[in-house]
Amino acid sequence: MSFILEHVQNRKTGMSPHYPTLYSVVVGLETKTAFEFGTGFSTKTILEALDITGGKLYSISTNETANLIKSYKMIPTTNGIIR
């Protein structure tokens, strides 16, 4: 979670303050399956939370998340990504 707080402090985008909430919701609800349309940091936030819950992420993302796909060993599919 520390990387999320660091991101919030260093970026002043509209979504930044909401990443801790997103992380808390995924963990708090003990999410096992998540689906999202992501553009980068939201995908990383959800993946980190799903590491706690043991869940899977189905994501339709932009090319900016290509490195996330590799680092989290996610499998690209025609409809998105399966982790």
C-alpha positions as a printed NumPy array, in Angstrom:
array([[  0.   ,   0.   ,   0.   ],
       [  2.967,   2.349,   0.484],
       [  3.391,   2.758,  -3.292],
       [ -0.218,   3.949,  -3.474],
       [  0.291,   6.588,  -0.788],
       [  3.509,   7.713,  -2.489],
       [  1.629,   8.048,  -5.761],
       [ -1.068,  10.136,  -4.073],
       [  1.51 ,  12.48 ,  -2.552],
       [  3.505,  12.926,  -5.773],
       [  0.637,  13.343,  -8.254],
       [ -2.113,  15.844,  -8.229],
       [ -4.462,  14.19 , -10.715],
       [ -8.188,  13.883, -10.196],
       [ -8.059,  10.143,  -9.475],
       [ -5.018,  10.117,  -7.162],
       [ -6.899,  10.682,  -3.892],
       [ -9.197,   7.753,  -4.691],
       [ -6.592,   5.001,  -5.122],
       [ -6.426,   4.185,  -1.38 ],
       [-10.216,   3.858,  -1.384],
       [-10.097,   1.563,  -4.413],
       [ -7.494,  -0.624,  -2.698],
       [ -9.534,  -0.719,   0.53 ],
       [-12.748,  -1.659,  -1.275],
       [-11.111,  -4.572,  -3.103],
       [ -9.509,  -5.882,   0.096],
       [-12.469,  -5.061,   2.345],
       [-14.944,  -6.904,   0.145],
       [-12.53 ,  -9.847,  -0.125],
       [-12.856,  -9.602,  -3.903],
       [-12.17 , -12.806,  -5.813],
       [-13.008, -11.53 ,  -9.311],
       [-12.656,  -7.97 , -10.589],
       [-13.3  ,  -6.423, -14.012],
       [-12.075,  -2.982, -14.978],
       [-11.371,  -0.632, -17.829],
       [ -7.936,   0.605, -16.804],
       [ -5.354,   3.092, -17.923],
       [ -2.481,   2.184, -15.656],
       [ -2.367,   2.97 , -11.97 ],
       [ -5.882,   1.765, -11.192],
       [ -4.887,  -1.596, -12.676],
       [ -1.806,  -1.75 , -10.464],
       [ -3.814,  -0.75 ,  -7.394],
       [ -6.407,  -3.464,  -7.996],
       [ -3.705,  -6.073,  -8.678],
       [ -1.936,  -5.256,  -5.423],
       [ -5.214,  -5.6  ,  -3.519],
       [ -6.032,  -8.871,  -5.283],
       [ -2.675, -10.24 ,  -4.127],
       [ -4.13 ,  -9.996,  -0.623],
       [ -7.46 , -11.601,  -1.497],
       [ -6.156, -14.194,  -3.951],
       [ -8.483, -12.835,  -6.614],
       [ -8.293, -12.486, -10.395],
       [ -8.462,  -9.38 , -12.545],
       [-10.15 ,  -9.142, -15.925],
       [ -9.024,  -5.883, -17.481],
       [ -9.418,  -3.993, -20.715],
       [ -6.424,  -1.692, -20.686],
       [ -4.424,   0.637, -22.881],
       [ -0.959,  -0.036, -24.218],
       [  0.435,   1.858, -21.212],
       [ -0.221,  -1.197, -19.066],
       [  1.847,  -3.594, -21.188],
       [  4.601,  -3.672, -18.565],
       [  2.055,  -4.489, -15.852],
       [  0.899,  -7.444, -17.9  ],
       [  4.446,  -8.77 , -17.974],
       [  5.309,  -8.   , -14.347],
       [  2.166,  -9.633, -12.958],
       [  2.302, -12.597, -15.362],
       [ -1.112, -11.765, -16.767],
       [ -2.393, -13.572, -19.837],
       [ -3.689, -11.377, -22.695],
       [ -6.983, -12.526, -24.215],
       [ -9.14 , -11.195, -27.021],
       [-11.506,  -9.603, -24.486],
       [ -9.016,  -8.336, -21.952],
       [ -6.482,  -9.782, -19.552],
       [ -6.67 , -12.699, -17.169],
       [ -4.33 , -12.847, -14.231]])
